[in-house]
Amino acid sequence: MEHFMNRLTSHAAALAAACALCAGAASAQTPYVLDEQRNQSNFSFSGDTSIGPILGNPSNDFEVDGIVDILLTPSGGGFSTGEFDGGHLYTVPSTLMAKIPNPFPFLPPLATIDIVDAVYRASSPSFSVNPSTGDFNATVTLSATNGYTEVTYLGITSTTTLIGTQSDPTPVSGRAYISGTQTILDMPIDAAFHIDDPGSGITADVNLDGRIVAASDSASKPLVLRVGTLQASTTGTFTVTDGSPNTFTYLAYSVAGLGDTFVAQLSVTLGIRNPVQAGGAQRTNALGTTIWNLPIPSNAGGLGVRLQAAQFGKASNIWLTTVL
């Protein structure tokens, strides 16, 4: 009897483990890479500092571009859960210029504050999604992965990195849903950041207020570029996914900034100025993936770089980074 009970207990444990495995597989979230729709992702900035309010210099309006990483369940629509899991969102223009006005309007500003080459990733705890409408409520944090602030005050300019700074956890109400072959994210957000500038002694609370609209078409997925950390005198890794299979793919970089450049040979418009080809052309594999491992020059430290990949008639997201 004892032997029988041991066997029964063993079978029950195995069955429970199998059920748990099945449940985990059923609830596994599917990663989606959504392409930010820049012309619909309009933002403005505002805020206060320890010496006065922040005003645009001359404008406080900007756009957001890049990619959003989000996990959604179940795959294919009628989503019931979601979770923000990264991305690469940057501002257009890449320098947001602000000023702190002088109380005497006929005098120059008390200070100027520039936010340069800022890049953010989004993260959140898992949240519920209404399967019928796609409506959700989440708490999102934006974390800076690139960029710096430049503050000029009393004739002295100081620079402080943005890397590692985070917004306050921000409640948002948005939608994640399927429309035809497109997966669409539509999410208003008002994120607050606290900035300390040791050089000037100025502290600031800055709000980025706008709407994130991003999409991916299952019939023609956007070409996705991701770039690892780049450090002078080492090898950098550049990965392309969701390309056309077995197709020549090109990698380009620019140190001149953003700007439309038509490449006739590929019948495609890149979003970077004066692009230079990096490495040789490579064929994607059967899954549409390829990887470059390229040497980073020893004198490239501190250089801000924009990178973009392309196939014939198809351009990837832009990846903005600074060489360490």
N, C-alpha and C positions, 0 to 999 in steps of 0.2 A: 504493500500500500504506500509506504513512504517513497519507494522508487517511482511509483505511478504519479504521486503528488509532485515529486521533483520534476518529472517530465512535463506534467501539466503546467507547472509554474514556469518552466523554461519556454514552453510553447506560447504561453500567454505573454511572456516578456518579449519574445520574438515578434508576436503579432502586434503588440503595442508599439514596438520600435518601427515595424513596417508601416503601421498606420500613421505614426508621427512623421515618417519620411514622406509618405504620400501627401499628408496635409501640408508639409513644408513645400513640396514640389508644386502643389496646387496654388499655394499662396505666394510663390516666388514672384517678385516684381520684375517686370520687363524694362530694361533701360531704353529710353528714347532720347535721341539727340535732336533737339529742335533748333531750327535756324531762326535767329532773331529777325523780325521784319522791321528793319530800321525806319522805314517811312511811316510806320504806325506806332513806333516806340518813342513817343515824345516825352521829354522830361524838362524840369526846371530845377534850379537850386536856390536855396535861401538859407538864412541863419543869422546867428548873433555871435559876437566875439567879446572878449574882455574889454575891448576899447570902442565897440560900436557895432551897428548892424552890417550885414554882408549884402552888397548890391552887385548886380552883373556889371561887367566892365568890357564891352558896353551892354551885353545881354546875358540873362541868366537862363536862356533856353538852350537845350542840346538834345541829341538823340542817342539811343543806345543800339549797338550792333553786337554780333557775335553768336554764340551758341549757348543753349540751356540744356543741362543734363537733368532728366527727371525719370524716376522709376514709377511705373504705373501697372496696376493689376485690374482686370485680366488683360492679357495682350490682345490687341485688336479692337478694343472699344468697350463701351458700357462699363467704364472704369469705376472701381469701388474703393481703391486706395491709391495714394500717391506719396511721393517723397522727393524733395529737391536734393540733388546729389552732385552739384558742381556746375561746371560750365566755364565760359570765358567771355564775359560781357565787358565791353569797353565803350567809352564815351566818344561821340562825334560832335564837335571837334575834340581832338585828343587833349587839348589844353582848355580847361574851364577857367576863365579869368574873372576875378572878383576884386572889389575894392571896399574899403571901409571909409565912408565919406567924412570929410572934415566938417565939424559943426559950423564953420564959416565957409559957405558954399563957394566963395571966390578963391579959396585956397586949395592947393592940391590935396588928394586923399590922404588920410592919416597913414594908410598902409594899403598894399595890394597883396592879394593871395591868389596864386595860380595852382590849380590841381592838374598835374601833368601825367599823361600816359597811365591813367588809372584803369585797372582791370579788376573785375569782381567775379567771384563764384557764389552761387546760391546754395544754401543748405537748409534743411528743416527736419523736424521729427516726422514720422509717418502720419498721414492725415486721411480722413474719409472723403470719398468723392461720391456725389449722387449719380448713380449709373444712368439715370434717365436724362438728366440735364447737364452733367459734368460740373455742377457747382461744388466748390470746396471752400473750407476755411482752414488756413494754415498759419504757422508762425515761422517766418523766413528770416534768416540772417545772411547778409551780404558780407563777404570777407575779401579784402584787397589782396591780390596776388602780384600786383605790379604797380609802379607809379610812385610819385613823390609830390610833396607840396613845396612851393617856393614862396616865401614871405619876404616882402621888402618893407621895412619899418625903420624910420629915423635914418634913412640913407643906407641901411645895412640889409643885405639879402642873406637869408638862411634857408637851407634845404633840409627837409625831413622825409624819410621814407614813409610810404603808405603801407608797405607790406606787413601783413599781420594785423592791421587794424580791422575792426568789425563794426557793423551797424548794431544798434540795439535790436534784440529779437522783435520782429515787426509782424503784427497780426495783418493778414491779407485775406481778401475774399475774391476768388477768381473762378475760372472755368477751364477744365481740361476735357476735351471731347473730340470725337471723330466727325468729320464732315466730308463725305465722299471718300477719297483716298488720303485725305489729310488729317493728321493729328495736330490739334490746335491748342495752344495755351494762351489765355487772355487774363492778365493779372495786374490790376492797379497796385501800386506800392508807394509808400512814403517812408523812406528809410532815413534814420537819424544817425549821424556819426559825430563822435567827439574827437577833436584834433588838438594836440598840444604841440606848440612849436618852441622848443627850448632856446633856439637862437634869439628869437624876439621876445619871448615870454608871453606871447599871445596865445590864448586858448579860444577854441571856436566850437560851436555846435552847428553842424551843417546838415540840412535836409535835402535829399534827392527825391523829388516827387514826380511820378509819371506812371506810365503804363508799359508793361512788358507784354509784347505780342510775338509769339514764336510758333513755328509750324514745321512739319516734316511730311513729305508726300511719299507714301509707301510705294507708289508706282514709279517714282523717280527720286530716290533719297538724295539729300544734299551731300556733296563731297565734303568729308570732314577731315580737317588737319588738326593734329595735336603735337605739341612740341615739349620735349622734356626740358629740365633746367639746363641752361647754356652757361658754360664756364670757360673762360679763356684757357687755351692750351690743353683742352680736353676734347673728348668726342661728344657731339650732340646727337640726339635721336629725334627723328621727325617721322611721324606716322600718319598715313592716309588710310581712311576706311570709307566704306560705302561708295567707292568708285565703280565705274563700269569694269567688269571683269576682263582680265587679259588685255589691258589697254595701256598704252604709253602714258605716263603721268610725270608731270614736271613740278619742280619746287623752285619758288622764287623768293627773294628777300629784298627789302628796301630799308635804307637808312634815311630816306627823304620824307617819310610820312605817308599819310593817306592821300589818295587821289586816283581818279579813274585813268587807266592805261589800257588801250585796246591792243591786243596781241593778234595780228592778222593771221599768223601761221596756225593759231589754235582757234580762231574765230571766237574769242572770249575777251571780256573786259575784266581786268584785275582791278582791285580796289587800292593798290599801292602805287606810289609814284616812283619812276625810274627803277623798275624792277630789274634785278640781276639774277640769272639762273644759278641755283645752288646745286652742285653735284650734277650727275648725268640723269637723263630720262630713264625711268624704270617702268617695267610692266607690272600692273597689279596682278595678284593671283586670281584664282577662280572665285574668290569671295570679294574681290574688289579692294584688296588691301596691299599696301607696299610700305617699306620702311627704308629710310636713309640713315646711315650712321656717318656723320661728316665731322672733320676736324674743325675746331673753333680757333681762329687765329689768336696768337699770344697777346696782340695789341688791341683786342676787341673789348676788353673789360670796361664796363660802364656804358657801352653802346646800346642805344635803344633800337630795336629791330622789329620790323613788320614782316611776317612771312605768309605766303599763300601758295596753295597747290592748284594745279589745273590739269584737266584733260581736254580733248577737243570739244569746244562748246560748253565747257563746264568748269566753274571755279569754286574753290572751297571757301570756307570762312577764313577771315584774317586772324592770325595769331600774333599778338603784340607782347614782346618780352624784352628784358634787359639782360645783357651778358654780364655775368658776375666776374 
